[in-house]
Amino acid sequence: MLIGLMAGTLLATAAWAETAQQARMKSCNTEASGKDLKGDARKAFMKSCLSGGAQADGRAAQQQRMKDCNAEASSKALKGDARKAFMKSCLSGKKD
């Protein structure tokens, strides 16, 4: 029974690690797209980002994006669900 519990714990840990890596890949891809990177520049950025080298830069960029999106939502006088939808779109980097 103890072996089964340990195997289950290892599988759960492996599944979490995949999810964390997938989340990092998604975040790095979104950031690279937001910077309009192509070719070798994108490859270099992705390598750095996925290894964690761009984490601090990514946080600063995300904070700036949040400030910019908030300012734009306020200038459009968006409230409630309209603001929420705008912020989701703006923060994901999608253009309307």
Secondary structure, 3 states (H helix, E strand, C coil): CHHHHHHHHHHHHHHHHHHHHHHHHHHHHHHHHHCCCCHHHHHHHHHHHHCCCCHHHHHHHHHHHHHHHHHHHHHCCCCHHHHHHHHHHHHHCCCC
